[in-house]
């Protein structure tokens, strides 16, 4: 039986204990691993592995000895409770062994969980699980997680009261981060909100969101746009140490000040620009403080700096960029 969408998300959190088995496949190893961990935890509980109710085997080992899966499925341990026979890195070469195990499965046997990063919807192993009446298969794709998946992750972390803006920010984060990083971020937010009964806000999400190079470039541009020229040098040294190129800084500066110019012309700003959490109010305030005329001068200065950086000038590029940013900060004052 093939599962997808909301049905797959629900099954990962609450798998059928009477099911014969589950196949999870997809190109992203992290996504597959996270779903496999979730399912196995739901089936045998947090103590299952310690009580030896989980048997792991590699696909290559099963290919050499096809009886391994049958033995793991039928064997009884010392501890009572549901059991799982887990096959990792499966390929179509295991179709015969898995098919035999699915045919011989009886109630009370260990549930079969198979994962793979090399199968497609046309693979013979996928077709076996799709056609089986009591087994399931789920394809994991590189699409951003759905709202249902994000809400399920939040519930598991104990986050139930979430403001609308905070949810929008989390949806944006889920698209930007890898699945593992997003889950860690949600867990960090849950710890941050421990004992706090107020709804999760956009400011809470922004405080716990992982720092990125782009975020640190935003810090420099905020310092420039707010006239804090003394902070520019230290922030520039940090970015230079991370290997950020002067031309990259210039591109980001141009984008930032063009946005401020657009906001100064039209308070609604460009509809295509998305900004997360409290930075929206900060940028609007910057545009109001600069005014249209000074923003036009700022854009002209950035264009001139960009031409210098891309020319045959022998001037140190990072020094040229730093001088331009300090000049911009002085223009604000």
ZALUM-178321 format. One record per residue (C-alpha): residue in three letters; x, y, z. Coordinates in steps of 0.25 Angstrom, whole numbers, plus 5000, padded with zeros to 4 digits. Layout:
ALAXYZ/...
This chain:
UNK500050005000/UNK500650134996/UNK500550255005/UNK500750405002/UNK500450545007/UNK499650555020/UNK499450405021/UNK500950375021/UNK501150485032/UNK500150425041/UNK500650285039/UNK502050325043/UNK501550375056/UNK500650265059/UNK500950135050/UNK500050015050/UNK500649915060/UNK499949805052/UNK500549845039/UNK501549745032/UNK502549855029/UNK502949985023/UNK503850035012/UNK504450175013/UNK505150225001/UNK505750354995/UNK506950424990/UNK507150505003/UNK507850415013/UNK507550515025/UNK506050515022/UNK505950365021/UNK506750345033/UNK505950445041/UNK504650375037/UNK505250235040/UNK505650285054/UNK504250335056/UNK503550205052/UNK504450115059/UNK504250195072/UNK502750195071/UNK502750045069/UNK503649995080/UNK503750115089/UNK505050185095/UNK505450055102/UNK505249965090/UNK506749965085/UNK507249955099/UNK506349835101/UNK506849765088/UNK505549775081/UNK506249845069/UNK507049765060/UNK507949845050/UNK508549795037/UNK509149855025/UNK508649825011/UNK510049775007/UNK509949675018/UNK508549625015/UNK508949605000/UNK510149515004/UNK509249435014/UNK507749445010/UNK507349365023/UNK507749485032/UNK506349555030/UNK505549435033/UNK506349395045/UNK506149545051/UNK504749545048/UNK504449405055/UNK505349415066/UNK504849445080/UNK505549525090/UNK505649525106/UNK504749655107/UNK503349655103/UNK502849755093/UNK502749785079/UNK504049765070/UNK504649825058/UNK505549765047/UNK506249885041/UNK506949875027/UNK507749995023/UNK508250035009/UNK507349935002/UNK507449914987/UNK506649834977/UNK507649714979/UNK506849694992/UNK505449674985/UNK505449524986/UNK505849525001/UNK504949635005/UNK503749564997/UNK503949435004/UNK503949505018/UNK502649575015/UNK502049445010/UNK502449375023/UNK502049485032/UNK501049445043/UNK500449535055/UNK501549535066/UNK502649545057/UNK503649665056/UNK503149775047/UNK504049795035/UNK504549935033/UNK505349955020/UNK506050085016/UNK506750125003/UNK507350244996/UNK507550174983/UNK506150134979/UNK505150194970/UNK503650174968/UNK503950074957/UNK504849994966/UNK504349844968/UNK504549854983/UNK503649984983/UNK502549904975/UNK502549794985/UNK502249884996/UNK501249964988/UNK500449834984/UNK500549764998/UNK499149775006/UNK499749805019/UNK501149865016/UNK501350015013/UNK502350095005/UNK502650245006/UNK503450324996/UNK504250435002/UNK504550554993/UNK505350684994/UNK504150764994/UNK504050865006/UNK503250805018/UNK501750835017/UNK501050915028/UNK500450775034/UNK501950725035/UNK502350855042/UNK501150855052/UNK501450705055/UNK502950745058/UNK502450855067/UNK501450775074/UNK502550665078/UNK503350775083/UNK502250825092/UNK501950955084/UNK500450965083/UNK500251115084/UNK500851185072/UNK500551325067/UNK500151345052/UNK501451425049/UNK502251315056/UNK501651205048/UNK501951285035/UNK503451295040/UNK503551155043/UNK502951115029/UNK504051205023/UNK505151135032/UNK504651005028/UNK504951035014/UNK506351095016/UNK506850995026/UNK507250845024/UNK506150755031/UNK507150715043/UNK507550865045/UNK506050905045/UNK505750795055/UNK506850845064/UNK506450985063/UNK505050945067/UNK505550865079/UNK506350995083/UNK505151075082/UNK504350975091/UNK505450985101/UNK505451135100/UNK503951145103/UNK503951035114/UNK503051085125/UNK502551205117/UNK501051195114/UNK501051315104/UNK500851285089/UNK502151265081/UNK502451405075/UNK503251445062/UNK504351505072/UNK504451365079/UNK504751295065/UNK505751405061/UNK506451395074/UNK506651245072/UNK506851235057/UNK508251185054/UNK509251295050/UNK509651295035/UNK510651375027/UNK509451445021/UNK508951485034/UNK510351535038/UNK510351625025/UNK509051675030/UNK509651715043/UNK510651805035/UNK509651865026/UNK508751895038/UNK509951965045/UNK510152045032/UNK508752085030/UNK508552125045/UNK509852215045/UNK510652125054/UNK511952145046/UNK512852105058/UNK512251965058/UNK512551945043/UNK514051905044/UNK513851795054/UNK512751735047/UNK513551745034/UNK514651665040/UNK513751555044/UNK513251545030/UNK514551555024/UNK515051435033/UNK513851355028/UNK514351375013/UNK513251465009/UNK513651544996/UNK513551694995/UNK512751684983/UNK511751594990/UNK511651705001/UNK511451804990/UNK510251724984/UNK509551704997/UNK509751855000/UNK509151894987/UNK507951804989/UNK507751855003/UNK507852004999/UNK506951984987/UNK505951924996/UNK505952045005/UNK505852134993/UNK504652054989/UNK504052065002/UNK504252215002/UNK503552224989/UNK502452134993/UNK502152085007/UNK501651955003/UNK503051924997/UNK503251814986/UNK502251704987/UNK503351594984/UNK504251634996/UNK504051545008/UNK504651585021/UNK504551505034/UNK504051545048/UNK504451675054/UNK505351715043/UNK504151765035/UNK503951875045/UNK505351905046/UNK505551925030/UNK504252015029/UNK504852105040/UNK506252105033/UNK505452155020/UNK504752265027/UNK505952315034/UNK506752325022/UNK505752385012/UNK505752384997/UNK506852484994/UNK507852425003/UNK507552274998/UNK507752324984/UNK509152374987/UNK509452244995/UNK509052154983/UNK509952244974/UNK511152224984/UNK510852074984/UNK510852064968/UNK512152144968/UNK512752044978/UNK512351924970/UNK512951984957/UNK514252004965/UNK514251864970/UNK514051804956/UNK515051894950/UNK516551874948/UNK516851964960/UNK517951914969/UNK517351964982/UNK517051864993/UNK515651814990/UNK515151795004/UNK515751935008/UNK514951994997/UNK513751925001/UNK513951965016/UNK514152105013/UNK512852115004/UNK512052055016/UNK512652155026/UNK512352265016/UNK510952215015/UNK510852215031/UNK511352355031/UNK510252395021/UNK509152345030/UNK509652435041/
